Amino acid sequence: MRAAPCAALLAVGPAAGQAPLRCDLLLESTPGAGAEPACLDLVALQKGGTPIVTAGNATRISVNGFDLCKNAFTVTKPAGADIVFIYDNSGSMVAGSAKINTTGDTTFYHIAGCNGGGGGATTGATMTYNTLLGPRTIRLIDAAGTCPAGSMAGDPYFARGKVIEKAVDYLLANSPTSTAGALAFADIVGNLRAPLQLSIAGNSDLVKSSITLDSINRTNYVPALNQARAWLTDTAFIRSSKQAIVFISDGEPSDAGALTNWLRTNGNKDIPIYTIALGDTSATFARMKEMSDTTKGAFYQIKPQNIALMNEVMTKIIQAITVPTVPRSIEVSNNSFPTPMVSKSTSVIRNPDGSMSPVMDSILALKQGANALTVKITMSDNDVRNFNVTVQADGPAAAATTQSLVCVPMPALTMVNPAGGVDSAYPNSATDYDIRLSRGTSELKDVIVVATSSDTSQPGWSDVENIAMPQSSVSGAITINLRNDYPLNGSVANASKGNNILDAAPGGEVVLTWTHPRDLRETATVRLPGKKVASAPGFIDVVRATDAPHGVPIPAEVTEPVVIRGGATLIRNATGAVLTHKGDLSNPQKVADAILDPNHTPTFVFNTSSAFSYQVTIFDHLGQFLNSRKGAVDSARWEQMRGNADSLACAFSILPISRDGQRFGTGVYILQASITTKMTDRKDSGKPLRVKPVTKIFTNRFGYIR
């Protein structure tokens, strides 16, 4: 890792007005509405409101770029829900005694008598009162008597069962697609009725008939909560996307430790619990309130004698469950792309003024020009609303952040060399670069930079690598992604794609590009050429060794007409020519030097700067075809023989053999040949050289004496 160069730092935070900006559009107000409403009025826009006009460099709507007015979310008709009613059947719910004070108010206790005032508090008398299940006779306590805290009866009128039955009737009338189930709890769970869909005839009666009020010891919460949750997470019972528990009790849990663990379990927090606390109104019912707060339900505390309030609260709870105040989902599509771009809400926040602020799962790109958006709001299975919004993103480019635009510099890519600087060209060797991407902070964390290399002198030569760029730092509106020590090899003959090494040819070019996967207008590119290398033509010259060699006998088994030897030296003298060489480049039939002597076999000498391929054709003086051959010289063998020399002299010997095996007679012959050198990047120490491909075509007459 190297220190950032000045150029890289400038790319991260350009001075105002010195770099182009890219902006996020915030849809938080309605065109023409002035300061109010401070939200986007989808209903007004649907009725033909003014299109939203914004800057041409507004390239997207961010994940938190919406604030939608409450009138798009108004709901009057309940939707379906799955509800389990849990009711307390412990003995503390039932009245065992009562006290009538001097004002005539009656207080009910779940114990048979209380001691107070130093004497017996029970008068010996009884009182009979009417309950929802019929008359009940209990002991009467002296008006001056006192009872211990927590002894007040939770449901002296046996109202909780009837309140649940009325709730089932309300659901049937207003939300018939809902399901309802019920169970009681005390020491253990009882009177279990798994959820049934109320729209099916007879099901509501089955649920109501299961509600039975008993008097059992203890108040264990957790077994009942476990059973309710099991039903509400079982696809055999649930019929909607909303599940809830309504919990009625008058006492704190006997299994307090188990309840603590239950509430700490993440999965148990997904279903809201609405609690109704009956009993002593001076008690806090802290654990019931904790249940509702933890699961995002609601807590209500009611005096046991107030049956009307119990029914009112139960209706309010059912409405809160079945009438959505927050949409289930918000989906926004930009239909102006060939394939519509879609973003969906991951959460929705209800603001104090009733407007909704969704957090989307991804940005929504904007084209420069007209954008036809659809905002789809799903309140429930049967309540889906679509609103059309036009965004015209072709106004003057924004030069700074405004009330409706958040603008940041366009992204910038930088390649930092080992010295901490920025190169003007990559070296013709292996080196490492730190790749830095600065961009506007967004929902993206880690990104991918695509790196390619090319060489114009070699059509089709290329490498492609995907460079993973982890997020390095976030400072305000700017994020840095950094990949340290990424290898680049600047002198590669054959590229290997996908090996996490950027292969490049000497004198070629590498291009690194990052583009936001959903916003094609947010892109950054850096181009780096290779260092220029010297070049040389591949083919230098052709020389005929002698004009008319005097042939010698050639073994009958020799049929190949071409032999090539490397490292040749040719010296002419008065009597002919002398040829020396370093070895064979192509001599498949191992023809001896005595036969290949240029004074006996037609021989041509030429220099090349790289290995080569060839094609040879021989005619007689009348132009009649005699023989031909094509082939290539092995590159490794050529390089080995060249050593450190700039070129290699090769001797090209033509054996006087026709295609049918006949030996040439005395006469004049015509040689037509083409030699093509290979494109080669030579890596000689201290002097890299690029050999350009060249084809040399030549025709030569030579004499031959048998």
Stockholm file with secondary structure:
# STOCKHOLM 1.0

chainA/1-706         MRAAPCAALLAVGPAAGQAPLRCDLLLESTPGAGAEPACLDLVALQKGGTPIVTAGNATRISVNGFDLCKNAFTVTKPAGADIVFIYDNSGSMVAGSAKINTTGDTTFYHIAGCNGGGGGATTGATMTYNTLLGPRTIRLIDAAGTCPAGSMAGDPYFARGKVIEKAVDYLLANSPTSTAGALAFADIVGNLRAPLQLSIAGNSDLVKSSITLDSINRTNYVPALNQARAWLTDTAFIRSSKQAIVFISDGEPSDAGALTNWLRTNGNKDIPIYTIALGDTSATFARMKEMSDTTKGAFYQIKPQNIALMNEVMTKIIQAITVPTVPRSIEVSNNSFPTPMVSKSTSVIRNPDGSMSPVMDSILALKQGANALTVKITMSDNDVRNFNVTVQADGPAAAATTQSLVCVPMPALTMVNPAGGVDSAYPNSATDYDIRLSRGTSELKDVIVVATSSDTSQPGWSDVENIAMPQSSVSGAITINLRNDYPLNGSVANASKGNNILDAAPGGEVVLTWTHPRDLRETATVRLPGKKVASAPGFIDVVRATDAPHGVPIPAEVTEPVVIRGGATLIRNATGAVLTHKGDLSNPQKVADAILDPNHTPTFVFNTSSAFSYQVTIFDHLGQFLNSRKGAVDSARWEQMRGNADSLACAFSILPISRDGQRFGTGVYILQASITTKMTDRKDSGKPLRVKPVTKIFTNRFGYIR
#=GR chainA/1-706 SS CCCCCHHHHHHHSCCTTSSCEEEEEEECSCTTSTTCCSSBCHHHHHTTCCCEEEETTEEEEEEEEECBCGGGGCCCSCCCCEEEEEEECBGGGSCCEEEECTTSCEEEESSSCCEETTEECEEEEEEEEEETTEEEEEEEECTTCCCCTTCBCSCTTCHHHHHHHHHHHHHHHHCTTCEEEEEEESSSEEEEEEEEETTSTTHHHHHHHTCCCCCBSCCCCHHHHHHHHHHHTCTTTCCSSCEEEEEEESSCCTTHHHHHHHHHSGGGGSSCEEEEEESCTTCCCHHHHHHHHHHTCEEEEECTTCHHHHHHHHHHHHHHHHSCSSCSEEEEEETTSSSCEEEEEEEEEECTTSCEEEEESSCEECCSEEEEEEEEEEEETTEEEEEEEEEEEEESCCSSCCSSEEEEECCEEEEECTTSSCCSSBCSSEEEEEEEEEEECCSCCSEEEEEEEECTTSTTCEEEEEEEECEEEEETTEEEEEEEEEEEESCCSSCCTTSSSEECCTTCEEEEEEECSSCTTSEEEEEEEBCCCEEEESEEEEEESCSSCBCCCCCTTCCCCEEEEESCEEEEETTEEEEECSEEEECTTCCCHHHHCTTTSCEEEEEESSCEEEEEEEEETTCCEEEEEEEECCHHHHHHHHTTCSCEEEEEEECCBCTTSCBCCSEEEEEEEEEEECCEEECCTTCCEEEECCEEEEEEEEEEBC
#=GC SS_cons         CCCCCHHHHHHHSCCTTSSCEEEEEEECSCTTSTTCCSSBCHHHHHTTCCCEEEETTEEEEEEEEECBCGGGGCCCSCCCCEEEEEEECBGGGSCCEEEECTTSCEEEESSSCCEETTEECEEEEEEEEEETTEEEEEEEECTTCCCCTTCBCSCTTCHHHHHHHHHHHHHHHHCTTCEEEEEEESSSEEEEEEEEETTSTTHHHHHHHTCCCCCBSCCCCHHHHHHHHHHHTCTTTCCSSCEEEEEEESSCCTTHHHHHHHHHSGGGGSSCEEEEEESCTTCCCHHHHHHHHHHTCEEEEECTTCHHHHHHHHHHHHHHHHSCSSCSEEEEEETTSSSCEEEEEEEEEECTTSCEEEEESSCEECCSEEEEEEEEEEEETTEEEEEEEEEEEEESCCSSCCSSEEEEECCEEEEECTTSSCCSSBCSSEEEEEEEEEEECCSCCSEEEEEEEECTTSTTCEEEEEEEECEEEEETTEEEEEEEEEEEESCCSSCCTTSSSEECCTTCEEEEEEECSSCTTSEEEEEEEBCCCEEEESEEEEEESCSSCBCCCCCTTCCCCEEEEESCEEEEETTEEEEECSEEEECTTCCCHHHHCTTTSCEEEEEESSCEEEEEEEEETTCCEEEEEEEECCHHHHHHHHTTCSCEEEEEEECCBCTTSCBCCSEEEEEEEEEEECCEEECCTTCCEEEECCEEEEEEEEEEBC
//
